[in-house]
């Protein structure tokens, strides 16, 4: 699959929080994604993770608006095999605090042949192509 990147929670959150350390970077990258005509795909676990971050850090109103905007995006569900692949990834890196969220994103990106838009170095550790 080409023409899109799979988003991690970090840049999605940074784009909405003007006080986040990566906010300006996320805004520039969103512009670049648009210029390069790349869609941003979000898997449902990342949608849930990011919504929770926005809700607890920025409040219900911001979270509701953010979720409304995300409903217009390209969303993808993990398949059962993605969770098994994620579990194997976690077992392969016992010295790394990789979340199941991130391992699942890595598994989906691998299955779909996508780069991940992330600020998390664990994707490099997992040898997943990162969009930069």
N, C-alpha and C positions, 0 to 999 in steps of 0.2 A: 504494500500500500504506500503510495507516495502522495505528496501534497499536503502532509500534515505532520505535526509533532504531537507526542503524548505528554501532557502536562503533569508535573508533580505538584504537590500542594504548596511548596515554597514560593514559586513565582506567582501562582494564582493568588495566594494570600498577600504577597508583597504588592501586587498590582492594586489591591483595594485599600491597603493601610498606608496612608501618607507618612506615618511615623516609622514604618518598617525600614530597616537599614538598606534593603534592596529595592525600595519603592521606585526610585528613579531608574534603576537598571531595568526593572520589570516593565516600566512604561516605555523605555527605549526599545526593548525587545518586542513588545507588542506592536510597536510601529514597524519594526523590521520584519516581523512575521507577516504583517499586512502587506508591506512592500514586496516581499518574496512570495506573496499569495499562498502562504502556508496556513492551513486551518489548525486550530488548537483542539485536539481531541482530549477528552477527560474521561477517565474510567470512573465508574460509580463509587468505588471505595475512596478515591481521591476527592470526589464531589462531597462525600459525607465528611471526610477528614477536614477539608477546607471550610465547609460550612460551619463545622463545630468551632474551628479556630476563629472565624469571623464572628460567630455568635458570642462566644465567651470573651473575646478581646474588644470587639467593636460594637456589640449590642444587636438586639433583635431587628431594628430598622435597617441597619446596614446589611445584616445577614439576609433579610428578606429581599432587599433590592438585588443583592449579589446573586442569590439563588434564582430570581426572576431572569436576570441577564444570562445565567448559565443554562436556563431552559431552552435558549435559542441556539446553543452550541451543539457540537458533535459529541455524543456520549456513547460509551461502550461498556458493556457488561463483561466481567471476567467469565470465563468458562471454568468448569471444575478443574480441568487440567492446569489452568493458570495457578490455582491455589496449591496444587501438588508441586508444580515447578517452583513456586515461591518458597514453599517449605524446604525443598531441596537446596535452594539458594541460601537460605538461612543456615542450614546445617553445614554448608560448605565454608562459611565464614564465621565460625564460633567466636572469634576474637573481635568481631565488629558488631556494634549495636544497631544493626539494620532492622527496621520495623517491617512487620508483615505488609503494611501499606506499600512501602517502597519495593519490597521483593515482589509483590503482586504487580505493581506498575512495570517492573523490570521484565516479568514473565509475559505480560501483555505486549510490551514493546517488542520483545523478541519474537513472539508469535506473529505479530502484525508487520514486523520489519520496519519499525519506527524508531526515530531518535526521541530521547526524553528531554523535555525542557525542564531543567532542574538546577538548583544551587547546591545540591547535596552530593558530596564527594563519594558517597556509598555506591552511586551508580557506576562511577569509574572503577571502584573496587569490584563490583559485580560484572565488569566488562561489558556494560550496556552502552551503546552509542549515545552520546549526549549532544543535544543541539546547542551550539555556541555561536 
